Amino acid sequence: MIGGRVRGGRGRGVAQPKSRWLGSLVVLALAAGAVSCGSDSETPVITVGAGDSYQSMVMAEIYAGALARTGAKTVVKDKLGLRADYLAALDAADATLVSDDTGDLLHSLDSASTAYKPDAVLKALYAAMPEGLTISDPADGTDLRSTVVTTAAAGLPANLKELAARCSELTVGINTAAGADPLRPPLNPRVDVADRLREVYGCRLDPTRIAEYRSDSDVQAAVESGVIQLGVLSMPAAFLKGGAGATIPLADPDYAFRSQQVIPVLRKGVLTEDQIKKLNYVAGELDTAALAELVRRARDDLSNPAALAREWLDAHAL
């Protein structure tokens, strides 16, 4: 835990015999220790939870480090499990806050929601939050949506809207298993991809030209080798080992894929105004590229997430 230590002052008294003087020192030392321990125990500890993903772990360290710089005592409790597990930890006060992605959190709280664009997702999320929990500002610079990728060799438009007329002739691969982040639910090839592309852009994929893959990396490899012309990843390719490689993301201006921005989820009434402001400052500085780099370094290079968080906070004067 990170925090300050209470220090007591010393007074002057009448001279006493040596034995009594030593005894007084012992009593004073014990009393000072009791005051110090009492102060430590009375200082609220902010427990930042992390689910079972590198992104969640990195964000927990960033939040904990940022809040510690306001003078708060913080501790990170990682490996809390999947989304239902860390939401339960929040509800039980075993954690004070966690990070999440707006779209995935909304889907878990209100699977029938039709909100896809950032403002609509945020509004729906506020309405869906369980009693006792709330959210702070999302990191507007983060865009963690499922991503359609291609390569320059395929000669395709770099925008899903412009691609629509050619969709039926293209070979497509979709990751339908665990994504780059294990907290991200798998894509349903019909509901999450084919139906949404048709409804939003009029892009009609040929079901006979759709192949299912077991990881984002497999989809990326198939696109780069020319086996398929389009690949649908669970997250931006920047999060894959080695980054985007030769793949090019196609813009999704009308949000066929639901908005996904990093957001703090916290217990109501626990953090001070200054502490919430600090989280908002973090949200204002974080972007997709920086987060992807931090996740890759923690996951692939085995860098210490706490050290990565300190480095990022220092670089942004937070």
N, C-alpha and C positions, 0 to 999 in steps of 0.2 A: 504494500500500500504506500501511497505517496502522501505526505502530509507534514505539517509543522509540529513542533514540540513546545509545550508550554514551559516557560521558564519562570521561576519564582525569585523574588528579591531577598536580600539578607538584611536583618536589623542588628542594632547594637544593644547590649544589655549590661547589667551590673556584673562585675567580675565574680566568678564563682570558684569554689574548690575544683581542683583538676578532675576529680572523679565525677562530680556533678556536671562539670563542663562537658566532659566526654559523653556522659549520659544524655545531656541535652542535644548534643550533636546527632547522636543516634536517633533520638525522637524526632528532631527536625528533619533528618534525612528520610526517615520513614514517612513523615507527614508530607514532605515534598514529593516523595515517590507516589503516595496515595493521590495527591492533587494531580500530578502528571498523568497517572493512569486513569483517574476519573475524567480528566479533560479529553484524553484520547478516546475513551469509551463513549463520551457524550458527543464527540464530533461525528456527524453522520458520514458513513462510508458510501460512496457511489459505486455500485457494482455494475460494471458494463459487461453484458453477456455477449457471447459469440456462439452462433450455430456451427454445425459441422461443415464449414467451407472456409477456404482461404480468404475469400473476400470478406466474409463475416468476421474472421479473426483479425484481418488487417484493419477493418473499420473499427472494431472494438478497441484496438490499441490507439488508433487515431483519436477516437472520442475520449478515451481515458486520459491520454496524454494532454489533450487540449483542456479538459476540465481540471486536471491537476495544476495547470498553469494559471488557473483562477484562484488557487489556494485550497482546492478541494482535496479530500482524501479519496483516492480511487483504487479499484482493484478490478482486474479482468477475470471473468469466469468463463472459460472456453469449453468447447465440446458439449454444449447444451443439447445437441441433437438437431432435429429438423424444426420446421417452422412451428408446428403445434407444440413442440417441447419448449422452445424458448418463449413463446407467448404464454405458456402455462407458468414458466419461471417468473415472468413479469407479473402475472396475475397473483402469484403466491408471494410476491415481494422478495423472491430469491435473486432477482436482477432488477436494476433500476432502469436501464435502457439497453436496447440492442439496435443494430442497423438492419434495414431490410430494403427490398426493392418495391416501389409503389405498386406496380402492376401485379406482381406475384402475391403481394400482401392483400390487395383488393380481391383477387381471385379466391384466396383462401377464406376471406371473411364474407364475400358475397359473390359466389360463383355465377350468379345470374346477371351480374352487372354488365351493361352494354357500353360502359365508358372505356374509351381507348386513348383519347388524346390527353396530354399532360394535365391541363386544368380540370377536365372532366373526371379523370382518374383521381386527382387529389380531392376534389369535392366529394366524390363517392366514397373515398377512403375515410374522410372525416366523419361521414354519416355512418359508416360501417364499424368504426372503432368500438371495441368492447368497453363496458363501463369501467372506469378507473384508469384507462389507458388513453394516450393521445399521441400526436405526432408533431414534429417540429418542421422547419423548412426543408424541402427536398433540395438535393444538389442539382441545380438546373443544368450544370455542365456535364452531367452524366447521362448517357443514353445507352442503356443496356438491353435494348430490345433484341428479340430474335432477328437475325439478319440474313438477307438473301445475298449470296456472293457469286461472282463469276470471275473470268479472267479476260485480259485484253485480247487473247487469242480467239475468244468466242465471238468477238465483234458485236457485242450486244449493247443497247443503251444502258446508261448507268442510273436509270430511274425507273421504278416499277410502273409508273404511269405511262411512260413512253414504251415500255416493254410489252404492254398488254396485248397488242395486235399479234405478237409473235409467240405468245405463251403456249399455244396448242402444239407447236412444232418442236418444243424444247424438251430435252431430257433433264430431269430434276432429281436430286437426291436430298432426302430429309433425315435429319437426326431425330429418331423417335425414342432414343434411350436417354440415359443420364447425360446432362450437358456438361459444359466446362465448370459450372457451379452446381454441386449436388443438391442445393436448395431450390434450384429451378425445376419446376415440373416438366416432364417430357412433353414434346409436341405431339398433338394428335394430327396426323397428316391430312385428314379431311377437314375437321372442324377448325383447327388452328392455322392451317396453311391454305389448302385448296379453296375452301369456302370463303375465307377472308379475302384472298386475292381476287376471287371472282366478284364478291360483293363490293369491294372498295375500288378496284381498278378495272373490272371487266376482264381480268386475266384468267382465261380458262385453261387450266392444265389438263393434259391428256393423262387419264389414270394409268394407261398402259406404259407411259413414259416416266412414271414416278417410281423411284427405288428408295427403300428404307435402309438407313445405316445405323450403326450402334454407337457412334460417337461423333462429336464435332470434328475431331481430327480425321476420322475416316471420310467424312464429307469433304473436308478441305483437300485431302489427298486426291479424291476422285475428281474434284473440280480442276485441280492443278494438272492432273494427268490427262484431262480431256475425256474421261469416261462419261462425265455428265457436264452439261453446260451451265446449270444453275445448282447451287447448293443452299440449303436452308439450315442455318446454325442456331443453336439455342441462345447464343450471345454474340456480340461482336467478335470478329476473328482476332482482334488484338489480344484477347484473353487466352488464346491457344498457345501452346509451347512454341516458341519461335515467332509468335505474332502472326500477322495476316499473311505472310509469305507472298505468293503471287496473286492472291485473291483480291478482288475489288468489290467493295460493298455497293449494293444498289440502294439508292435513296428511297425512303418510304415516307413521302411527305404527308400522306393522308392517314397514316397510322393503321395499316392493315394489321400490324403487330402492336399489341398494347404497350403503352408507355411504361418504361422501367427506369426510375430514377432512385438513387440511393437516398434513404430517409431515416432519421432516428425515430424509434418507437419508444415511448417512455411512460412511466407511471405519473399520473397527474399529481401536481402539488409537491413533488419531491425536489426538483431542481429550482435554484434561485433564478431570478431574472437575468443576472449576469452570466450564469452557467448556460442558460438557454441561448443567450446572445452568442456565447462562444461556439455552441453547436451551429448556429446560423452562420457564423464567420467561416467555419469549416465547410459548410454547404456552399458558400459563395466562392470558395477556392478550388474545390474538388472537380476534376473533369474525368472523362472516360479514359483518355490516354494515360494520365497519371495513375489512376486506379488500376488499369490493366497492367502497367509496369510493376506496381507494387505487388499485385497478386502473383504475377509471373516470377518475380524475385523470391517471394516467400515460398511458392509451390515448387518451382523448378530449380532454383538456386539454393533453396533451404536457408534463405536469409531470415534473421530473427525479425518477426513482425513488429515487436516493440521498438527495435532499432530503426526499422524502416519508417515507422510512424514518427519517431523523433526527427529523423532526417527530413521527412516531408513537412512536419510542423515548423521546423526551423527555417526551411526554404521559403515558407509562406508567412513567416513572422507571426505565427500563431502560438 
